Each structure stands twice: as C-alpha cells, then as structure tokens.
Amino acid sequence: MPDPRILDAMKAVNPSLEKVMADRLVLRQDNRQTKAQLDEALSRISALQHFRDVQLPHYIGFAKFASLSAATIMLAALAVALFTHLLNITTTATLFASLILPLWLVDLAERKFGRWELHLKSSSRFVAVPRPIQ
C-alpha cells in the first residue's frame, strides 16, 4: 500500500486529465483570439502603408497640379491686366496672392512625404522621402 503523502504529492504535481483538457481549450481559444487580433492589426498596417505609398502621392500630385495650374492662369491674367488694362489689376493680384497658401501647403506635404518631379517631355515621377530606420 502506497504512502498517502506520496499520493497527495503526485496529485499536486500531475493535475487531472479534465483540468489539463480545460486548460488546453482555454489556451487554444486565446491563441485563436490573438491570431485574429494580429491579422486585423496587419491588415490595418497594410491599409495605412497603401495609403502612404500609393494614395497620398496621388493626392499630393493632384494638389500640386491644381495649384500650379491655377497659379499659372493667375499669372497670365496678371500679365494681361498689367499690359492691356482689360482686367482690374487689384483683383488678379489678390487672387494670385491667395494662391500662395495652397502652394505652401503642397510644399509642406512634399517635404514630409516625398516630392513630385514634373517634366514636360517625359512622365512625372514621385521621389519618396527616406524613412528613418526604426
């Protein structure tokens, strides 16, 4: 007949099969939940990287094109107003001065995310700002 102290020690060291199976089930559920959270976080990271690497350069390019086009048109209108007296020079000068803000905002965005290089004879290209190593 075995010693009851040895039996108690063995029960303490070796839990019952039901307890082991319940712990295993809890661990599997935690593992699935953690994997689902990781997959969700990875998909959000992927979406943010797509926005930064693809969509944001397109938005910056569109803003640059629009502000440069408007500035060119206003500069032409200012020249017409100055040399032909067809347009009121104060109106065109005020409009031209108001285009400084969009050009400044585009410049800030290009400094932070990357710069569009526009070429007349070839296609334009986006030169991204190097990211710091983390």
Long-range contacts (C-beta under 8 A, 24 or more apart in sequence): 52-113, 53-128, 56-113, 57-113, 57-114, 57-116, 57-126, 57-128, 60-106, 60-109, 60-110, 60-113, 60-114, 60-116, 61-116, 61-124, 61-126, 63-102, 63-105, 63-106, 63-109, 64-106, 64-110, 64-116, 64-118, 66-102, 67-99, 67-102, 67-103, 67-106, 68-103, 68-118, 70-99, 70-102, 71-96, 71-99, 71-103, 74-99
